[in-house]
Amino acid sequence: MTTPTVETRGVPAPAGVPYLDVQDLQVHFTTDDGVVKSVDGLSFHVERGKTLGIVGESGSGKSVTSMAVMGLHTASNAHISGSIKLDGEELVGADQEEVRHLRGKKMAMIFQDPLSSMHPFYTVGKQIIEAYQIHNKVSKKAARAHAIDMLDRVGIPEPSQRVDAYPHQFSGGMRQRAMIAMSLSCDPELLIADEPTTALDVTVQAQILDLLRDLQKEFNSSIVIITHDLGVVAEVADDIMVMYAGRAAEYGSAEQLFNNPEHPYTWGLLGSMPRFDKAPTARLLPIKGTPPSLIRVPAGCAFNPRCDFQERVGSACLVDRPDLIDGGDEHFVACHIPTAERQKIWAQEISPRIS
């Protein structure tokens, strides 16, 4: 098999300066068992007013990536290298106090579990007020009025009363809305949402996603949404990055990754996703095996032990780690199978089974 023409390696930043630009990010943790390569050479960018979806199984490095952007890896065994630029400002190696000042004002995060992320001993309103006053020199009365307004904007009923409630007095969906209100209290230009709809029923999930879309239009904010649910990113993402074993397996527009995916791992994720437009008796197609240990990542392509197409390529998959290559139209894939062959496999073998 011939090797496809290499147009671009990695994901270069677009013309101009994207609001968030991550290049060759590595986040390694030293442990007694060895070095955990949670993120191992990751590049992506998010422009203003756009949404990037990061998907992958648990343990692929999604949340570690988001915490690196937020500057939350403070453990002594964490080793971070590469570049994270927020509005042109380098965050890797920056002073921790400076990064802390950026959190809330220029970037904010919606955590996966708002019940554990919000302080149980303080009212929801007090926590929003504190977050707002850190970055704005206003009176407590003005900050309280702002907190009530934010709770109202995220759809919490009777916000003037709810502002004095504690997190445990909110339902799961209302806690998530309160977390969004707190995250958006200072109008951040970058919002990272880590599994924002996990453990919520489908009706509340839809409401949360609609809320994120509406708030993005209002603030023109950049959003990174991290999830294992492809159905979620299909609703909100402009671009999608598929992560596997700490690296990007595929990166492109949402339309490209749903209509013409090219990586076997992406095919597996799509095949294992329930479809409401298919008969309920249709079987899902799970990915065989389990994700690798990030201490002992397989040589060559990390996905090779689980890939149904490795034998078509030969030893390259077992020896050489594939680069993330632009095969055209800024659709990046890290796979040794030539582009034309991948497209043929998708059209003739995979798509008919899962479409």
Summary of the structure (lengths in Angstrom):
residues: 355
radius of gyration: 21.2
end to end distance: 28.2
largest distance: 69.7
contacts: 1123
relative contact order: 0.15
helix: 37%
strand: 21%
